[in-house]
Amino acid sequence: MPLAEAMVTQRAVRRVGPDPVDDAIVLRCLELALEAPTSSNGQTWEFVVVKDDAVKAALAAQYRRVFRLYEAVSKFVKADEQTGRILKSVRWQVEHFEQIPVVVVCCLRGASPVPFVPKPAIVASSHYGSIYPSVQNLLLAARAVGLGAALITMPLWSTTVARRILKLPFGVEPCCIVTLGWPKGRYGPKPRKPVGTVVHLDYYANQPWSEPTPA
């Protein structure tokens, strides 16, 4: 499909069926993910494609442990209707995680910024800037072939446990997960702020495009 259509209709699709996804489709989506730019062209990504039930169950246990805390905190936050729908969708994914056909763990090879040590923000930005462009490529590729996909991080909140589950060497860092499956719901437009309300010209708060322009 045209790239603009994929971008406009792309959204997190968490509800997917258990039907298998052909390996050739997954690999093609990952080939497109590898076309993304990386820092200094280091190409330091690694992708662990998880299809084994036992491995998915172990990640699901981590997901549920963190989600319980997330859900408990969310009860104290006044949520609108859209936030409520998202929470319900995440809860569905948590409860059915083992049935998701393909779980892609997106990783980076090399040293990550040391936690608890003061450092310029640009250090972390540069480091993770080598994985997230490829993740977006993967999400768009999934959209283009009709797969439901969602970017999540909760199952990886304990990188120590995640490394053990996935048998990752110390030099490979799990960064995020993309779930893949044939969608039960549908893609389509989603609410977004008008571009003029978030774009500034030359300096912050100068927003000459904040007024809607005629079609």
Residue frames relative to the residue before (quaternion, step in Angstrom):
aa qw qx qy qz dx dy dz
M 1.0000 0.0000 0.0000 0.0000 0.00 0.00 0.00
P 0.6383 -0.5043 0.3854 0.4355 3.61 -1.17 0.34
L 0.5938 -0.6104 0.3906 0.3495 3.57 -1.01 0.85
A 0.6457 0.5293 -0.3313 0.4395 3.59 0.93 -0.87
E 0.6420 0.5184 -0.3308 0.4579 3.60 0.98 -0.76
A 0.6349 0.5228 -0.3275 0.4652 3.58 1.00 -0.81
M 0.6691 0.5046 -0.3001 0.4556 3.58 0.95 -0.85
V 0.6905 0.4952 -0.2858 0.4430 3.56 0.89 -0.97
T 0.7683 0.3664 -0.1908 0.4889 3.59 0.99 -0.78
Q 0.4695 0.6709 -0.4517 0.3541 3.60 1.24 -0.04
R 0.1674 0.7562 -0.6233 0.1082 3.57 -1.01 0.82
A 0.6073 -0.5369 0.4172 0.4109 3.57 -1.22 0.29
V 0.0554 -0.7819 0.6209 -0.0057 3.57 -0.66 1.16
R 0.1087 -0.8407 0.5302 0.0142 3.56 -0.17 1.32
R 0.6785 0.4603 -0.2920 0.4925 3.57 1.10 -0.65
V 0.1448 0.7775 -0.5941 0.1466 3.55 -0.43 1.24
G 0.5138 -0.6514 0.4693 0.3024 3.54 -1.23 0.53
P 0.5933 -0.6027 0.4087 0.3431 3.59 -1.26 0.29
D 0.4227 0.7216 -0.4698 0.2825 3.61 1.23 -0.12
P 0.5197 -0.6694 0.4281 0.3140 3.61 -0.91 0.88
V 0.2947 -0.7104 0.6119 0.1847 3.52 -1.30 0.54
D 0.4858 -0.6901 0.4506 0.2912 3.57 -0.70 1.07
D 0.5621 -0.6291 0.4263 0.3264 3.57 -0.97 0.91
A 0.6203 0.5598 -0.3499 0.4236 3.60 1.01 -0.77
I 0.6422 0.5124 -0.3264 0.4675 3.59 1.04 -0.73
V 0.6493 0.5150 -0.3121 0.4646 3.58 0.93 -0.90
L 0.6849 0.4874 -0.2917 0.4564 3.57 0.86 -0.94
R 0.6282 0.5177 -0.3479 0.4650 3.60 1.03 -0.68
C 0.6337 0.5156 -0.3317 0.4718 3.59 0.98 -0.77
L 0.6730 0.4812 -0.2972 0.4767 3.59 0.99 -0.78
E 0.5764 0.5573 -0.3773 0.4635 3.60 1.12 -0.56
L 0.6685 0.4777 -0.2955 0.4874 3.58 0.98 -0.82
A 0.5940 0.5566 -0.3616 0.4545 3.59 1.10 -0.62
L 0.6709 0.5168 -0.2935 0.4436 3.58 1.04 -0.78
E 0.5704 0.5904 -0.3877 0.4193 3.58 1.24 -0.16
A 0.5106 0.6567 -0.4193 0.3636 3.62 1.23 -0.17
P 0.5355 -0.6138 0.4637 0.3485 3.59 -1.17 0.49
T 0.1164 -0.7663 0.6261 0.0850 3.56 -1.25 0.51
S 0.6623 -0.5097 0.3692 0.4065 3.55 -1.25 0.41
S 0.8463 -0.0324 -0.0369 0.5304 3.58 -0.79 1.13
N 0.5100 -0.6561 0.3984 0.3883 3.58 1.23 0.51
G 0.2283 0.8210 -0.4930 0.1754 3.56 1.11 0.73
Q 0.1564 -0.8219 0.5286 0.1435 3.59 1.19 -0.56
T 0.2451 0.8247 -0.4665 0.2051 3.53 0.94 1.00
W 0.4112 0.7124 -0.4898 0.2891 3.60 1.15 0.37
E 0.0321 -0.7191 0.6901 0.0751 3.47 -1.43 0.36
F 0.1296 -0.7999 0.5835 0.0533 3.60 -0.97 0.83
V 0.1555 -0.7682 0.6163 0.0764 3.56 -0.80 1.04
V 0.1810 -0.7828 0.5905 0.0766 3.58 -0.50 1.22
V 0.1305 -0.8196 0.5573 0.0258 3.56 -0.45 1.24
K 0.0394 0.7861 -0.6139 0.0605 3.54 -0.79 1.15
D 0.5451 0.6383 -0.3824 0.3862 3.57 1.25 -0.38
D 0.5123 -0.6831 0.4322 0.2900 3.59 -0.83 1.02
A 0.6637 0.5160 -0.3164 0.4396 3.59 0.94 -0.85
V 0.6570 0.4952 -0.3153 0.4730 3.59 0.97 -0.79
K 0.6439 0.5069 -0.3223 0.4739 3.59 0.98 -0.82
A 0.6371 0.5299 -0.3302 0.4520 3.59 1.01 -0.77
A 0.6480 0.5117 -0.3204 0.4643 3.59 0.99 -0.77
L 0.6549 0.4815 -0.3065 0.4953 3.59 1.01 -0.78
A 0.6202 0.5504 -0.3367 0.4462 3.58 1.05 -0.76
A 0.6279 0.5369 -0.3368 0.4518 3.60 1.00 -0.77
Q 0.6424 0.5031 -0.3116 0.4870 3.58 1.04 -0.77
Y 0.6299 0.5454 -0.3212 0.4501 3.56 0.98 -0.92
R 0.6929 0.4825 -0.2843 0.4542 3.59 0.82 -0.98
R 0.6237 0.5505 -0.3448 0.4348 3.57 1.00 -0.76
V 0.7082 0.4364 -0.2580 0.4914 3.58 0.90 -0.91
F 0.6392 0.5445 -0.3397 0.4236 3.58 0.97 -0.80
R 0.5925 0.5674 -0.3724 0.4340 3.61 1.03 -0.65
L 0.6570 0.4844 -0.3038 0.4914 3.58 1.01 -0.79
Y 0.6416 0.5315 -0.3138 0.4555 3.57 0.96 -0.91
E 0.6844 0.4890 -0.2844 0.4600 3.57 0.89 -0.95
A 0.6362 0.5327 -0.3296 0.4504 3.58 1.04 -0.77
V 0.6667 0.4890 -0.2991 0.4764 3.57 0.99 -0.86
S 0.6434 0.5567 -0.3300 0.4089 3.58 0.98 -0.84
K 0.5733 0.6040 -0.3788 0.4038 3.61 1.16 -0.44
F 0.6926 0.4598 -0.2700 0.4858 3.56 1.20 -0.49
V 0.6375 0.4918 -0.3198 0.4995 3.57 1.32 0.01
K 0.4224 -0.6999 0.5151 0.2577 3.54 -0.81 1.01
A 0.0902 -0.8291 0.5518 -0.0019 3.55 -0.50 1.21
D 0.3864 -0.6921 0.5543 0.2539 3.56 -1.15 0.65
E 0.7477 -0.4135 0.2750 0.4409 3.56 -1.31 0.05
Q 0.6539 0.5200 -0.3208 0.4462 3.58 0.95 -0.83
T 0.6466 0.5129 -0.3184 0.4662 3.58 0.97 -0.86
G 0.6275 0.5411 -0.3276 0.4541 3.55 1.06 -0.76
R 0.6455 0.5125 -0.3166 0.4696 3.58 1.01 -0.80
I 0.6458 0.5169 -0.3222 0.4603 3.57 0.98 -0.83
L 0.6491 0.5194 -0.3164 0.4569 3.57 0.94 -0.89
K 0.6428 0.5170 -0.3165 0.4683 3.57 1.01 -0.80
S 0.6480 0.5180 -0.3083 0.4655 3.58 1.04 -0.81
V 0.6480 0.5007 -0.3188 0.4773 3.58 0.98 -0.83
R 0.6292 0.5364 -0.3368 0.4505 3.58 0.98 -0.83
W 0.6243 0.5279 -0.3388 0.4657 3.60 1.00 -0.79
Q 0.6666 0.5041 -0.3088 0.4541 3.58 0.89 -0.90
V 0.6263 0.5383 -0.3317 0.4560 3.57 1.00 -0.82
E 0.7145 0.4701 -0.2552 0.4509 3.57 0.88 -0.98
H 0.7756 0.3165 -0.1641 0.5209 3.61 1.13 -0.56
F 0.2603 0.8241 -0.4840 0.1369 3.58 1.23 0.29
E 0.6549 0.5305 -0.3292 0.4258 3.60 0.94 -0.80
Q 0.6789 0.4994 -0.2962 0.4494 3.61 1.16 -0.53
I 0.4814 0.6473 -0.4564 0.3755 3.61 1.23 -0.10
P 0.4819 -0.7230 0.4015 0.2895 3.63 -0.59 1.06
V 0.8194 0.0603 0.0214 0.5696 3.59 0.85 -0.97
V 0.0609 -0.7659 0.6400 0.0089 3.53 -0.96 0.98
V 0.1276 -0.8053 0.5775 0.0423 3.58 -0.56 1.16
V 0.1707 -0.7694 0.6102 0.0801 3.57 -0.66 1.14
C 0.2043 -0.7981 0.5617 0.0762 3.55 -0.54 1.25
C 0.0572 -0.8323 0.5493 -0.0480 3.55 -0.62 1.18
L 0.2661 -0.7191 0.6122 0.1930 3.52 -1.38 0.23
R 0.3142 -0.7318 0.5792 0.1739 3.52 -1.04 0.84
G 0.6775 0.4551 -0.3502 0.4597 3.58 -0.81 0.97
A 0.6827 -0.5083 0.3457 0.3949 3.53 -1.33 0.30
S 0.2727 -0.7381 0.5956 0.1615 3.56 -1.01 0.88
P 0.6563 -0.4917 0.3715 0.4354 3.60 -1.20 0.33
V 0.4608 -0.6932 0.4823 0.2730 3.59 -0.88 0.95
P 0.3963 -0.7280 0.4975 0.2558 3.63 -0.69 1.01
F 0.8262 0.2630 -0.2115 0.4511 3.53 -1.32 0.54
V 0.6135 0.4935 -0.3663 0.4958 3.59 1.24 0.25
P 0.4622 -0.6906 0.4659 0.3039 3.63 -0.67 1.04
K 0.1417 0.7767 -0.5972 0.1417 3.55 -0.92 0.96
P 0.5887 -0.5573 0.4262 0.4016 3.58 -1.11 0.44
A 0.5705 -0.6137 0.4222 0.3458 3.57 -1.04 0.78
I 0.5898 0.6037 -0.3649 0.3932 3.57 1.12 -0.63
V 0.5623 0.6043 -0.3916 0.4066 3.61 1.16 -0.50
A 0.6980 0.4394 -0.2679 0.4979 3.58 0.82 -0.99
S 0.6258 0.5529 -0.3357 0.4358 3.57 1.01 -0.83
S 0.6765 0.4859 -0.2930 0.4694 3.58 0.90 -0.90
H 0.6390 0.5427 -0.3288 0.4348 3.56 0.99 -0.85
Y 0.7697 0.3640 -0.2007 0.4845 3.59 0.64 -1.10
G 0.5163 0.6361 -0.4106 0.4002 3.56 1.26 -0.17
S 0.6257 0.5395 -0.3409 0.4486 3.58 1.26 -0.19
I 0.7193 0.4159 -0.2693 0.4870 3.61 1.20 -0.17
Y 0.7013 0.5243 -0.3048 0.3748 3.59 0.85 -0.90
P 0.5763 0.5382 -0.4164 0.4526 3.68 1.01 -0.36
S 0.6644 0.4858 -0.3102 0.4758 3.60 0.99 -0.77
V 0.6034 0.5462 -0.3563 0.4589 3.59 1.11 -0.62
Q 0.6521 0.4952 -0.3185 0.4776 3.59 0.96 -0.82
N 0.6098 0.5327 -0.3539 0.4680 3.60 1.02 -0.71
L 0.6496 0.5233 -0.3097 0.4564 3.57 0.98 -0.87
L 0.6566 0.5079 -0.3059 0.4661 3.59 0.97 -0.84
L 0.6713 0.4841 -0.2979 0.4757 3.58 0.98 -0.83
A 0.6262 0.5269 -0.3379 0.4648 3.58 1.03 -0.74
A 0.6337 0.5224 -0.3254 0.4686 3.57 1.00 -0.81
R 0.6410 0.5209 -0.3218 0.4628 3.56 0.98 -0.85
A 0.6665 0.5370 -0.3064 0.4166 3.56 0.91 -0.93
V 0.7413 0.3707 -0.2266 0.5116 3.61 1.07 -0.66
G 0.5972 -0.6210 0.3433 0.3740 3.58 1.28 0.13
L 0.4572 0.6659 -0.4644 0.3631 3.60 1.22 0.27
G 0.3890 -0.6632 0.5774 0.2747 3.54 -1.20 0.57
A 0.0194 0.8105 -0.5818 0.0649 3.57 -0.83 0.98
A 0.0021 0.7821 -0.6231 0.0043 3.55 -1.19 0.61
L 0.3427 -0.7156 0.5774 0.1925 3.53 -1.12 0.80
I 0.0674 0.7977 -0.5941 0.0783 3.60 -0.74 1.05
T 0.1968 -0.7903 0.5699 0.1087 3.57 -1.25 0.45
M 0.4916 0.7145 -0.4209 0.2658 3.62 1.14 -0.48
P 0.6632 0.5079 -0.3484 0.4253 3.67 0.86 -0.73
L 0.7118 0.4510 -0.2456 0.4793 3.60 1.23 -0.37
W 0.3332 0.7733 -0.4972 0.2090 3.61 1.21 0.18
S 0.7081 0.2761 -0.2280 0.6085 3.60 1.14 -0.49
T 0.2470 -0.7947 0.5359 0.1425 3.57 -0.17 1.26
T 0.5744 0.5899 -0.3790 0.4223 3.59 1.14 -0.56
V 0.6862 0.4532 -0.2787 0.4960 3.57 0.89 -0.94
A 0.6374 0.5332 -0.3338 0.4449 3.60 0.95 -0.82
R 0.6294 0.5256 -0.3377 0.4621 3.59 0.96 -0.81
R 0.6659 0.5045 -0.3084 0.4549 3.57 0.93 -0.90
I 0.6501 0.5220 -0.3194 0.4504 3.60 0.93 -0.87
L 0.7772 0.3623 -0.1622 0.4883 3.56 0.89 -1.02
K 0.3643 -0.7502 0.4668 0.2942 3.59 1.34 -0.08
L 0.2423 0.7879 -0.5228 0.2170 3.55 0.97 0.91
P 0.4396 -0.6476 0.5386 0.3120 3.59 -1.04 0.66
F 0.6750 -0.5232 0.3342 0.3987 3.56 -1.19 0.49
G 0.6897 0.5039 -0.2820 0.4369 3.60 1.06 -0.68
V 0.6652 0.4358 -0.3094 0.5214 3.60 1.26 0.11
E 0.1654 -0.8244 0.5398 0.0390 3.56 -0.59 1.20
P 0.3280 -0.7220 0.5673 0.2222 3.62 -0.78 0.96
C 0.1825 -0.8298 0.5240 0.0589 3.59 -0.72 1.08
C 0.7806 -0.1616 0.1423 0.5868 3.59 0.92 -0.85
I 0.3343 -0.7171 0.5764 0.2041 3.53 -1.36 0.16
V 0.1271 -0.7386 0.6545 0.0994 3.53 -1.18 0.71
T 0.2183 -0.7711 0.5868 0.1159 3.57 -0.70 1.10
L 0.1053 -0.8049 0.5839 0.0121 3.56 -1.02 0.88
G 0.2988 0.7296 -0.5840 0.1933 3.55 -1.04 0.83
W 0.5944 -0.5506 0.4270 0.4015 3.54 -1.26 0.21
P 0.4446 -0.7644 0.3976 0.2447 3.59 -0.52 1.18
K 0.3679 -0.6823 0.5855 0.2373 3.51 -1.22 0.67
G 0.7039 0.3989 -0.2437 0.5348 3.54 1.16 -0.60
R 0.4708 -0.6587 0.4943 0.3163 3.56 -1.07 -0.67
Y 0.4797 -0.6195 0.5327 0.3198 3.51 -1.30 0.43
G 0.2314 0.7795 -0.5682 0.1266 3.55 -1.22 0.26
P 0.7221 -0.4142 0.3069 0.4613 3.59 -1.28 0.06
K 0.1357 -0.7740 0.6134 0.0785 3.55 -1.19 0.59
P 0.6017 -0.5803 0.3891 0.3871 3.60 -1.11 0.50
R 0.0525 0.7805 -0.6197 0.0628 3.56 -0.94 0.94
K 0.5487 -0.6075 0.4601 0.3439 3.56 -1.13 0.63
P 0.5629 -0.5684 0.4563 0.3898 3.62 -1.11 0.52
V 0.5774 -0.6384 0.3811 0.3375 3.57 -0.88 0.94
G 0.6535 0.5490 -0.3230 0.4088 3.58 0.99 -0.77
T 0.6373 0.5456 -0.3349 0.4289 3.59 1.18 -0.42
V 0.7549 0.3474 -0.2022 0.5182 3.60 1.21 -0.31
V 0.6364 0.5028 -0.3251 0.4863 3.59 1.31 -0.02
H 0.1182 -0.7863 0.6058 0.0267 3.55 -0.94 1.00
L 0.3070 -0.7641 0.5455 0.1561 3.56 -1.04 0.79
D 0.8665 0.0222 -0.0794 0.4924 3.56 -0.74 1.19
Y 0.7891 -0.1077 0.0746 0.6001 3.61 0.96 -0.77
Y 0.6605 -0.5460 0.3469 0.3813 3.54 -1.23 0.57
A 0.8134 0.2602 -0.2493 0.4566 3.53 -1.20 0.84
N 0.5740 0.5021 -0.4126 0.4982 3.59 1.24 0.12
Q 0.0980 0.8336 -0.5234 0.1467 3.55 -0.08 1.35
P 0.0682 -0.8478 0.5256 0.0209 3.58 0.35 1.22
W 0.7064 0.4449 -0.2690 0.4803 3.60 1.19 -0.36
S 0.3844 0.7636 -0.4605 0.2388 3.59 1.21 0.24
E 0.6288 0.5027 -0.3424 0.4844 3.58 1.19 -0.45
P 0.5015 -0.6595 0.4540 0.3277 3.63 -0.87 0.81
T 0.3088 -0.7488 0.5599 0.1745 3.54 -0.99 0.85
P 0.5777 -0.5921 0.4214 0.3717 3.59 -1.07 0.64
A 0.5454 -0.6140 0.4543 0.3452 3.58 -1.06 0.70
